[in-house]
Amino acid sequence: MFLPAILAHVDPRDSAAELEKTIERYNDAWNAHDVDAIVSFHAPGMVFQNHTAGDRVEGDAVGPHIAGIFERNPDLLFRGRRLYARDGLVVSEWTATATGRDGRRVEWDGIDVFPFENGLILRKDVYSSSHAPRVVD
């Protein structure tokens, strides 16, 4: 027996192929530290939850939260490692680099999980090894 949700029409903006393009532009906005562009990809009321850091914000608090990440990490960059896209959902594996509090370059790996609706991100769930970064020589 098929479930109705499986057979439901998928908005073309939520197709796997379209979401791959969307996440590429979203990642570019993160690497440009462009908070306004980042927020434009989010649905109203979206939830940003970093499970490693214990941070959870939603709605209008997301933009200022992201701005704070960039203030604390002015040279933060992300490099995509692998992307899994299906209709309505993206999982992105990445490696981040930044200068640590002690002045050394560090990197850590992470995964973001993004459910989408109407081409917009409903949630961003972040899981990473940021609590134990590697020193980059």
DSSP file (Angstrom, degrees, kcal/mol; ACC not computed):
  #  RESIDUE AA STRUCTURE BP1 BP2  ACC     N-H-->O    O-->H-N    N-H-->O    O-->H-N    TCO  KAPPA ALPHA  PHI   PSI    X-CA   Y-CA   Z-CA
    1    1 A M              0   0    0      0, 0.0     2,-0.3     0, 0.0     0, 0.0   0.000 360.0 360.0 360.0 134.1    0.0    0.0    0.0
    2    2 A F        -     0   0    0      2,-0.0     3,-0.0     3,-0.0     0, 0.0  -0.709 360.0-127.3 -92.2 141.6    1.3    3.5   -0.9
    3    3 A L    >>  -     0   0    0     -2,-0.3     4,-1.2     1,-0.1     3,-1.0  -0.678  17.4-126.1 -84.6 141.0    1.1    6.3    1.5
    4    4 A P  H 3> S+     0   0    0      0, 0.0     4,-0.8     0, 0.0     3,-0.2   0.844 108.7  60.0 -56.0 -35.4   -0.6    9.5    0.1
    5    5 A A  H 34 S+     0   0    0      1,-0.2     3,-0.4     2,-0.2    -3,-0.0   0.851 102.1  53.1 -63.4 -33.2    2.5   11.6    1.1
    6    6 A I  H <4 S+     0   0    0     -3,-1.0    -1,-0.2     1,-0.2    -4,-0.0   0.861 114.2  41.3 -69.0 -34.9    4.7    9.5   -1.1
    7    7 A L  H  < S+     0   0    0     -4,-1.2    -1,-0.2    -3,-0.2    -2,-0.2   0.470  89.8 119.8 -92.0  -2.6    2.4   10.1   -4.1
    8    8 A A  S  < S-     0   0    0     -4,-0.8     2,-0.1    -3,-0.4    -3,-0.0  -0.263  75.6 -95.7 -65.2 150.1    1.8   13.8   -3.4
    9    9 A H        -     0   0    0      1,-0.1     2,-0.5     3,-0.0    -1,-0.1  -0.417  36.4-139.2 -64.3 136.4    2.9   16.3   -6.0
   10   10 A V        -     0   0    0     -2,-0.1     5,-0.1    -3,-0.1    -1,-0.1  -0.881  19.2-117.1-101.3 127.3    6.3   17.8   -5.3
   11   11 A D    >   -     0   0    0     -2,-0.5     3,-2.5     1,-0.2     4,-0.2  -0.405  25.7-123.9 -56.6 133.8    6.7   21.6   -5.9
   12   12 A P  G >  S+     0   0    0      0, 0.0     3,-1.3     0, 0.0     6,-0.3   0.794 111.5  61.9 -54.9 -28.2    9.3   21.9   -8.7
   13   13 A R  G 3  S+     0   0    0      1,-0.2     9,-0.1     5,-0.1    -2,-0.1   0.690 102.8  51.7 -70.1 -16.9   11.4   24.1   -6.4
   14   14 A D  G <  S+     0   0    0     -3,-2.5    74,-2.6     4,-0.1    75,-0.3   0.275  80.9 121.9-103.2   9.7   11.7   21.1   -4.1
   15   15 A S  S <> S-     0   0    0     -3,-1.3     4,-2.7    72,-0.2     5,-0.2  -0.387  74.9-115.1 -69.3 152.4   12.9   18.6   -6.7
   16   16 A A  H  > S+     0   0    0      1,-0.2     4,-1.9     2,-0.2     5,-0.1   0.903 115.7  50.7 -55.3 -44.6   16.2   17.0   -5.9
   17   17 A A  H  > S+     0   0    0      1,-0.2     4,-1.2     2,-0.2    -1,-0.2   0.903 112.8  45.5 -63.3 -41.2   17.9   18.7   -9.0
   18   18 A E  H  > S+     0   0    0     -6,-0.3     4,-2.3     1,-0.2    -1,-0.2   0.882 109.8  54.6 -70.2 -37.5   16.6   22.1   -8.0
   19   19 A L  H  X S+     0   0    0     -4,-2.7     4,-2.9     1,-0.2     5,-0.2   0.842 101.5  58.6 -67.5 -31.9   17.6   21.7   -4.4
   20   20 A E  H  X S+     0   0    0     -4,-1.9     4,-1.6    -5,-0.2    -1,-0.2   0.926 109.8  44.2 -59.8 -43.2   21.2   20.9   -5.4
   21   21 A K  H  X S+     0   0    0     -4,-1.2     4,-2.0     2,-0.2    -2,-0.2   0.899 112.8  52.1 -66.8 -41.0   21.4   24.3   -7.1
   22   22 A T  H  X S+     0   0    0     -4,-2.3     4,-2.5     1,-0.2    -2,-0.2   0.929 109.1  48.5 -62.0 -46.5   19.7   26.0   -4.2
   23   23 A I  H  X S+     0   0    0     -4,-2.9     4,-3.0     1,-0.2    -1,-0.2   0.852 107.3  56.5 -65.9 -33.3   22.2   24.6   -1.7
   24   24 A E  H  X S+     0   0    0     -4,-1.6     4,-2.0    -5,-0.2    -1,-0.2   0.932 111.1  43.1 -61.5 -44.7   25.1   25.6   -3.9
   25   25 A R  H  X S+     0   0    0     -4,-2.0     4,-2.0     2,-0.2    -2,-0.2   0.884 113.6  52.6 -67.7 -37.5   23.9   29.2   -3.8
   26   26 A Y  H  X S+     0   0    0     -4,-2.5     4,-2.0     2,-0.2    -2,-0.2   0.927 109.6  48.3 -62.9 -45.7   23.2   28.9   -0.1
   27   27 A N  H  X S+     0   0    0     -4,-3.0     4,-2.4     1,-0.2    -1,-0.2   0.883 108.7  54.3 -63.3 -38.1   26.7   27.6    0.6
   28   28 A D  H  X S+     0   0    0     -4,-2.0     4,-1.5     1,-0.2    -1,-0.2   0.900 107.1  51.4 -61.0 -40.2   28.1   30.5   -1.5
   29   29 A A  H  <>S+     0   0    0     -4,-2.0     5,-2.4     2,-0.2     4,-0.4   0.891 108.9  51.0 -63.9 -39.6   26.2   33.0    0.7
   30   30 A W  H ><5S+     0   0    0     -4,-2.0     3,-1.2     1,-0.2    -2,-0.2   0.931 110.5  48.1 -62.7 -44.9   27.7   31.4    3.8
   31   31 A N  H 3<5S+     0   0    0     -4,-2.4    -1,-0.2     1,-0.3    -2,-0.2   0.756 111.8  49.9 -70.6 -22.1   31.2   31.6    2.4
   32   32 A A  T 3<5S-     0   0    0     -4,-1.5    -1,-0.3    -5,-0.2    -2,-0.2   0.490 107.8-129.4 -87.1  -4.4   30.6   35.3    1.5
   33   33 A H  T < 5 +     0   0    0     -3,-1.2     2,-1.1    -4,-0.4    -3,-0.2   0.851  51.6 158.6  56.9  37.0   29.2   35.9    5.1
   34   34 A D     >< -     0   0    0     -5,-2.4     4,-2.5     1,-0.2    -1,-0.2  -0.737  18.7-179.2 -95.7  89.7   26.2   37.5    3.5
   35   35 A V  H  > S+     0   0    0     -2,-1.1     4,-2.8     1,-0.2     5,-0.2   0.887  79.4  53.1 -60.6 -42.2   23.6   37.2    6.2
   36   36 A D  H  > S+     0   0    0      1,-0.2     4,-1.6     2,-0.2    -1,-0.2   0.921 111.2  46.4 -61.1 -43.1   20.8   38.8    4.2
   37   37 A A  H  > S+     0   0    0      2,-0.2     4,-0.6     1,-0.2    -1,-0.2   0.922 112.4  50.7 -64.6 -43.2   21.3   36.3    1.3
   38   38 A I  H >< S+     0   0    0     -4,-2.5     3,-1.6     1,-0.2     4,-0.3   0.948 110.1  48.9 -58.1 -49.8   21.4   33.4    3.8
   39   39 A V  H >< S+     0   0    0     -4,-2.8     3,-1.9     1,-0.3    -1,-0.2   0.817  99.3  67.9 -62.5 -30.6   18.2   34.4    5.5
   40   40 A S  H 3< S+     0   0    0     -4,-1.6    -1,-0.3     1,-0.3    -2,-0.2   0.706  95.3  57.1 -64.4 -18.0   16.5   34.8    2.1
   41   41 A F  T << S+     0   0    0     -3,-1.6    80,-2.8    -4,-0.6     2,-0.3   0.562  93.5  91.1 -84.6  -9.4   16.8   31.0    1.6
   42   42 A H  E <  S-a  121   0A   0     -3,-1.9    80,-0.2    -4,-0.3     3,-0.1  -0.663  75.0-126.7 -95.5 141.1   14.8   30.4    4.9
   43   43 A A  E >   -     0   0A   0     78,-2.7     3,-2.0    -2,-0.3    16,-0.2  -0.474  46.4 -85.5 -71.9 151.9   11.1   30.0    5.3
   44   44 A P  E 3  S+     0   0A   0      0, 0.0    -1,-0.1     0, 0.0    76,-0.0  -0.363 118.6  18.9 -56.7 137.9    9.4   32.3    7.8
   45   45 A G  E 3  S+     0   0A   0      1,-0.2    -2,-0.0    -3,-0.1    77,-0.0   0.582  89.4 165.4  77.2   9.4    9.7   30.7   11.3
   46   46 A M  E <   -     0   0A   0     -3,-2.0    13,-2.4    12,-0.1     2,-0.5  -0.143  32.1-129.2 -58.1 156.3   12.5   28.4   10.2
   47   47 A V  E     -aB 123  58A   0     75,-1.8    77,-2.3    11,-0.2     2,-0.6  -0.938  16.0-166.1-112.8 129.5   14.5   26.7   13.0
   48   48 A F  E     +aB 124  57A   0      9,-3.1     9,-2.5    -2,-0.5     2,-0.5  -0.966  17.0 175.1-113.2 113.7   18.3   26.8   13.1
   49   49 A Q  E     -aB 125  56A   0     75,-3.0    77,-2.9    -2,-0.6     2,-0.9  -0.959  21.5-167.2-129.4 117.6   19.6   24.2   15.5
   50   50 A N  E  >> -aB 126  55A   0      5,-2.1     5,-1.6    -2,-0.5     4,-1.5  -0.872   8.0-171.6 -98.5 102.7   23.2   23.3   16.1
   51   51 A H  T  45S+     0   0    0     75,-2.2    76,-0.2    -2,-0.9    -1,-0.2   0.791  82.0  52.8 -69.0 -28.1   23.0   20.1   18.1
   52   52 A T  T  45S+     0   0    0     74,-0.7    -1,-0.2     1,-0.2    75,-0.1   0.924 116.4  37.2 -72.0 -44.9   26.7   20.1   18.9
   53   53 A A  T  45S-     0   0    0     73,-0.1    -2,-0.2     2,-0.1    -1,-0.2   0.615 106.9-123.0 -83.4 -12.7   26.8   23.6   20.3
   54   54 A G  T  <5 +     0   0    0     -4,-1.5     2,-0.4     1,-0.3    -3,-0.2   0.754  62.2 144.6  76.2  23.4   23.4   23.3   21.9
   55   55 A D  E   < +B   50   0A   0     -5,-1.6    -5,-2.1     2,-0.0     2,-0.3  -0.781  21.3 171.3 -98.0 139.0   22.1   26.4   20.0
   56   56 A R  E     +B   49   0A   0     -2,-0.4     2,-0.3    -7,-0.2    -7,-0.2  -0.917   6.3 158.0-147.1 120.6   18.5   26.7   18.8
   57   57 A V  E     -B   48   0A   0     -9,-2.5    -9,-3.1    -2,-0.3     2,-0.3  -0.930  14.1-168.3-134.3 160.4   17.0   29.8   17.3
   58   58 A E  E >   -B   47   0A   0     -2,-0.3     3,-1.7   -11,-0.2   -11,-0.2  -0.977  45.1  -8.2-147.6 162.1   14.0   30.3   15.1
   59   59 A G  G >  S+     0   0    0    -13,-2.4     3,-1.7    -2,-0.3     4,-0.4  -0.247 126.1   1.8  59.0-131.8   12.3   32.9   12.9
   60   60 A D  G 3  S+     0   0    0      1,-0.3    -1,-0.3     2,-0.2     3,-0.2   0.642 125.6  66.8 -66.1 -15.5   13.6   36.5   13.2
   61   61 A A  G <> S+     0   0    0     -3,-1.7     4,-1.6     1,-0.2    -1,-0.3   0.616  83.1  77.2 -79.6 -12.4   16.3   35.4   15.6
   62   62 A V  H <> S+     0   0    0     -3,-1.7     4,-2.5     2,-0.2     5,-0.2   0.934  89.9  51.7 -66.9 -47.0   18.1   33.3   13.0
   63   63 A G  H  > S+     0   0    0     -4,-0.4     4,-2.6     1,-0.2     5,-0.2   0.944 112.2  44.3 -57.5 -52.9   19.7   36.2   11.1
   64   64 A P  H  > S+     0   0    0      0, 0.0     4,-2.0     0, 0.0    -1,-0.2   0.856 112.1  54.9 -60.5 -33.4   21.3   37.8   14.2
   65   65 A H  H  X S+     0   0    0     -4,-1.6     4,-1.6     2,-0.2    -2,-0.2   0.937 110.0  45.2 -64.1 -45.7   22.4   34.4   15.4
   66   66 A I  H  X S+     0   0    0     -4,-2.5     4,-1.9     1,-0.2    -1,-0.2   0.904 109.7  55.3 -64.8 -41.2   24.2   33.8   12.1
   67   67 A A  H  X S+     0   0    0     -4,-2.6     4,-2.1     1,-0.2    -1,-0.2   0.893 106.0  53.1 -57.6 -39.2   25.8   37.3   12.2
   68   68 A G  H  X S+     0   0    0     -4,-2.0     4,-2.1     2,-0.2    -1,-0.2   0.864 103.8  55.7 -64.6 -36.2   27.1   36.4   15.6
   69   69 A I  H  X S+     0   0    0     -4,-1.6     4,-1.3     1,-0.2    -1,-0.2   0.931 110.6  45.2 -59.8 -45.0   28.8   33.3   14.2
   70   70 A F  H  < S+     0   0    0     -4,-1.9    -2,-0.2     2,-0.2    -1,-0.2   0.846 109.7  54.7 -69.7 -34.0   30.6   35.4   11.6
   71   71 A E  H  < S+     0   0    0     -4,-2.1    -1,-0.2     1,-0.2    -2,-0.2   0.902 113.5  41.9 -63.9 -40.3   31.6   38.0   14.2
   72   72 A R  H  < S+     0   0    0     -4,-2.1    -1,-0.2     1,-0.3    -2,-0.2   0.724 127.7  32.5 -77.9 -21.6   33.2   35.3   16.3
   73   73 A N    ><  +     0   0    0     -4,-1.3     3,-2.0    -5,-0.2    -1,-0.3  -0.612  67.4 171.2-135.1  71.8   34.7   33.6   13.3
   74   74 A P  T 3  S+     0   0    0      0, 0.0    -1,-0.1     0, 0.0    -4,-0.1   0.675  81.7  42.3 -64.8 -16.6   35.6   36.3   10.7
   75   75 A D  T 3  S+     0   0    0     24,-0.1     2,-0.1     2,-0.1    22,-0.1   0.117  80.7 145.3-113.6  21.9   37.5   33.9    8.4
   76   76 A L    <   +     0   0    0     -3,-2.0     2,-0.3    -6,-0.2    22,-0.2  -0.390  21.4 174.5 -63.0 129.6   35.1   31.0    8.6
   77   77 A L  E     -C   97   0A   0     20,-2.2    20,-2.4    -2,-0.1     2,-0.4  -0.977  18.3-148.8-136.8 151.0   34.8   29.0    5.4
   78   78 A F  E     -C   96   0A   0     -2,-0.3     2,-0.5    18,-0.2    18,-0.2  -0.952   4.1-165.0-121.7 140.2   33.0   25.9    4.4
   79   79 A R  E     -C   95   0A   0     16,-2.5    16,-2.3    -2,-0.4     2,-0.2  -0.990  23.4-129.3-123.4 122.1   34.1   23.3    1.8
   80   80 A G  E     +C   94   0A   0     -2,-0.5    14,-0.3    14,-0.2     3,-0.1  -0.463  26.3 176.4 -70.1 138.4   31.4   20.8    0.6
   81   81 A R  E     -     0   0A   0     12,-3.0     2,-0.3     1,-0.4    13,-0.2   0.744  66.4  -6.6-107.7 -40.4   32.5   17.2    0.8
   82   82 A R  E     -C   93   0A   0     11,-1.4    11,-3.2     2,-0.0    -1,-0.4  -0.982  57.2-156.4-158.6 145.1   29.3   15.3   -0.3
   83   83 A L  E     -C   92   0A   0     -2,-0.3     2,-0.5     9,-0.2     9,-0.2  -0.994   2.0-167.9-131.2 131.1   25.7   16.3   -1.0
   84   84 A Y  E     +C   91   0A   0      7,-3.1     7,-2.7    -2,-0.4     2,-0.4  -0.973  16.0 178.4-117.4 117.6   22.7   14.0   -0.8
   85   85 A A  E     +C   90   0A   0     -2,-0.5     2,-0.3     5,-0.2     5,-0.2  -0.966  10.2 159.0-124.3 136.6   19.5   15.5   -2.4
   86   86 A R  E >   -C   89   0A   0      3,-2.7     3,-2.4    -2,-0.4     2,-0.1  -0.911  59.9 -59.8-139.5 168.4   16.1   14.0   -2.8
   87   87 A D  T 3  S-     0   0    0     -2,-0.3   -72,-0.2     1,-0.3   -73,-0.1  -0.293 123.8  -1.8 -54.3 121.1   12.8   15.7   -3.3
   88   88 A G  T 3  S+     0   0    0    -74,-2.6    28,-2.6   -77,-0.1     2,-0.3   0.436 122.9  74.4  81.8   0.6   12.2   18.0   -0.3
   89   89 A L  E <   -CD  86 115A   0     -3,-2.4    -3,-2.7   -75,-0.3     2,-0.4  -0.991  49.2-175.5-151.7 137.5   15.4   17.2    1.6
   90   90 A V  E     -CD  85 114A   0     24,-2.3    24,-3.2    -2,-0.3     2,-0.4  -0.996   5.7-167.5-130.5 138.6   19.1   17.8    1.4
   91   91 A V  E     -CD  84 113A   0     -7,-2.7    -7,-3.1    -2,-0.4     2,-0.5  -0.998  14.8-167.4-120.9 125.3   21.9   16.4    3.6
   92   92 A S  E     -CD  83 112A   0     20,-2.5    20,-2.5    -2,-0.4     2,-0.4  -0.955  10.2-158.3-120.4 123.6   25.2   18.2    3.2
   93   93 A E  E     +CD  82 111A   0    -11,-3.2   -12,-3.0    -2,-0.5   -11,-1.4  -0.849  28.1 163.9 -96.7 135.9   28.6   17.0    4.4
   94   94 A W  E     -CD  80 110A   0     16,-2.6    16,-2.6    -2,-0.4     2,-0.4  -0.933  36.1-135.7-146.6 165.4   31.2   19.7    4.8
   95   95 A T  E     -CD  79 109A   0    -16,-2.3   -16,-2.5    -2,-0.3     2,-0.3  -1.000  23.3-157.2-124.2 129.8   34.5   20.7    6.4
   96   96 A A  E     -CD  78 108A   0     12,-3.0    12,-1.8    -2,-0.4     2,-0.4  -0.799   5.2-165.9-104.5 147.6   34.8   24.1    8.0
   97   97 A T  E     +CD  77 107A   0    -20,-2.4   -20,-2.2    -2,-0.3     2,-0.3  -0.980  20.1 143.1-130.0 147.5   38.0   26.1    8.6
   98   98 A A  E     - D   0 106A   0      8,-2.0     8,-3.1    -2,-0.4     2,-0.6  -0.963  52.9 -86.8-165.3 170.8   38.6   29.1   10.8
   99   99 A T  E     - D   0 105A   0     -2,-0.3     6,-0.2     6,-0.2   -24,-0.1  -0.827  47.0-135.1 -90.8 125.8   41.2   30.6   13.1
  100  100 A G    >   -     0   0    0      4,-3.6     3,-2.1    -2,-0.6    -1,-0.0  -0.175  28.7 -96.0 -73.7 171.5   40.9   29.3   16.6
  101  101 A R  T 3  S+     0   0    0      1,-0.3    -1,-0.1     2,-0.1    -2,-0.0   0.760 125.8  56.1 -59.3 -26.0   41.0   31.4   19.8
  102  102 A D  T 3  S-     0   0    0      2,-0.2    -1,-0.3     1,-0.0     3,-0.1   0.392 121.6-106.0 -89.7   4.4   44.7   30.6   20.1
  103  103 A G  S <  S+     0   0    0     -3,-2.1     2,-0.2     1,-0.3    -2,-0.1   0.367  80.6 124.8  90.9  -5.3   45.4   31.9   16.6
  104  104 A R        -     0   0    0     -5,-0.1    -4,-3.6     1,-0.1    -1,-0.3  -0.625  66.9-110.7 -88.4 148.6   46.0   28.5   15.0
  105  105 A R  E     -D   99   0A   0     31,-0.4    31,-3.0    -2,-0.2     2,-0.3  -0.602  43.1-178.1 -74.3 133.8   44.0   27.5   11.9
  106  106 A V  E     -DE  98 135A   0     -8,-3.1    -8,-2.0    -2,-0.3     2,-0.3  -0.895  12.8-164.2-130.6 160.7   41.6   24.7   12.7
  107  107 A E  E     -DE  97 134A   0     27,-2.4    27,-3.2    -2,-0.3     2,-0.3  -0.977   6.0-180.0-142.0 156.9   39.1   22.6   10.8
  108  108 A W  E     -D   96   0A   0    -12,-1.8   -12,-3.0    -2,-0.3     2,-0.3  -0.983  22.8-122.0-153.0 157.0   36.2   20.3   11.7
  109  109 A D  E     +D   95   0A   0     -2,-0.3    20,-2.6   -14,-0.2     2,-0.3  -0.684  33.2 166.4-102.2 154.4   33.7   18.2    9.8
  110  110 A G  E     -DF  94 128A   0    -16,-2.6   -16,-2.6    -2,-0.3     2,-0.4  -0.974  27.2-136.9-158.0 172.0   29.9   18.5    9.9
  111  111 A I  E     -DF  93 127A   0     16,-2.9    16,-2.4    -2,-0.3     2,-0.4  -0.999  12.4-160.6-136.2 134.3   26.6   17.5    8.4
  112  112 A D  E     -DF  92 126A   0    -20,-2.5   -20,-2.5    -2,-0.4     2,-0.5  -0.942   5.0-157.1-112.6 139.5   23.6   19.8    7.8
  113  113 A V  E     -DF  91 125A   0     12,-2.1    12,-2.1    -2,-0.4   -22,-0.2  -0.979  13.5-175.1-117.5 124.1   20.1   18.3    7.3
  114  114 A F  E     -D   90   0A   0    -24,-3.2   -24,-2.3    -2,-0.5     2,-0.4  -0.931  12.4-166.4-124.9 106.1   17.7   20.6    5.5
  115  115 A P  E     -D   89   0A   0      0, 0.0     7,-2.9     0, 0.0     8,-0.9  -0.756  21.7-157.7 -82.2 141.8   14.0   19.9    4.9
  116  116 A F  E     -G  121   0A   0    -28,-2.6     2,-0.3    -2,-0.4     5,-0.2  -0.842  18.9-176.5-119.4 154.0   12.5   22.2    2.3
  117  117 A E  E >  S-G  120   0A   0      3,-2.3     3,-1.6    -2,-0.3   -28,-0.0  -0.925  77.7  -6.9-148.9 128.6    9.0   23.4    1.4
  118  118 A N  T 3  S-     0   0    0     -2,-0.3     3,-0.1     1,-0.3  -104,-0.0   0.839 129.9 -56.5  55.8  35.6    8.2   25.7   -1.6
  119  119 A G  T 3  S+     0   0    0      1,-0.2     2,-0.3  -108,-0.1    -1,-0.3   0.530 116.0 109.9  79.0   6.6   11.9   26.1   -2.3
  120  120 A L  E <  S- G   0 117A   0     -3,-1.6    -3,-2.3   -76,-0.0     2,-0.4  -0.877  73.7-108.6-119.2 149.6   12.7   27.4    1.2
  121  121 A I  E     -aG  42 116A   0    -80,-2.8   -78,-2.7    -2,-0.3    -5,-0.2  -0.609  26.3-176.2 -76.9 123.3   14.6   25.8    4.1
  122  122 A L  E    S+     0   0A   0     -7,-2.9   -75,-1.8    -2,-0.4     2,-0.3   0.823  70.8   3.2 -85.2 -36.4   12.3   24.9    7.0
  123  123 A R  E     -a   47   0A   0     -8,-0.9     2,-0.4   -77,-0.2    -1,-0.3  -0.976  53.0-154.4-145.7 154.2   15.0   23.8    9.4
  124  124 A K  E     -a   48   0A   0    -77,-2.3   -75,-3.0    -2,-0.3     2,-0.6  -0.918  16.1-172.7-130.8 108.3   18.8   23.6    9.5
  125  125 A D  E     -aF  49 113A   0    -12,-2.1   -12,-2.1    -2,-0.4     2,-0.4  -0.909   9.2-162.5-102.9 120.0   20.0   20.8   11.8
  126  126 A V  E     +aF  50 112A   0    -77,-2.9   -75,-2.2    -2,-0.6   -74,-0.7  -0.874  14.6 176.1-109.4 131.6   23.8   21.0   12.3
  127  127 A Y  E     + F   0 111A   0    -16,-2.4   -16,-2.9    -2,-0.4     2,-0.3  -0.998  21.9 149.8-130.3 127.2   25.9   18.1   13.7
  128  128 A S  E     - F   0 110A   0     -2,-0.4     3,-0.3   -18,-0.3   -18,-0.2  -0.925  57.2-118.1-151.2 173.3   29.7   18.6   13.8
  129  129 A S    >   +     0   0    0    -20,-2.6     3,-2.2    -2,-0.3   -19,-0.1  -0.030  69.1 124.9-101.7  27.5   33.0   17.8   15.4
  130  130 A S  T 3   +     0   0    0      1,-0.3    -1,-0.2   -21,-0.2   -20,-0.1   0.729  63.6  67.3 -61.8 -21.7   33.5   21.5   16.2
  131  131 A H  T 3  S+     0   0    0     -3,-0.3    -1,-0.3     1,-0.3    -2,-0.1   0.660 113.8  29.7 -71.2 -15.1   34.0   20.6   19.9
  132  132 A A  S <  S-     0   0    0     -3,-2.2    -1,-0.3     2,-0.0    -2,-0.1  -0.477  85.9-178.5-141.5  65.5   37.2   18.8   18.9
  133  133 A P        -     0   0    0      0, 0.0     2,-0.4     0, 0.0   -25,-0.2  -0.240  25.4-120.2 -69.0 157.3   38.7   20.6   15.8
  134  134 A R  E     -E  107   0A   0    -27,-3.2   -27,-2.4     1,-0.0     2,-0.4  -0.772  23.9-119.7 -93.7 140.6   41.9   19.5   14.1
  135  135 A V  E     -E  106   0A   0     -2,-0.4     2,-0.5   -29,-0.2   -29,-0.3  -0.670  24.9-140.3 -79.0 132.3   44.8   21.9   13.9
  136  136 A V              0   0    0    -31,-3.0   -31,-0.4    -2,-0.4    -1,-0.0  -0.830 360.0 360.0 -96.1 126.7   45.7   22.7   10.2
  137  137 A D              0   0    0     -2,-0.5    -1,-0.1   -33,-0.1   -31,-0.1   0.487 360.0 360.0 -73.5 360.0   49.5   22.9    9.5
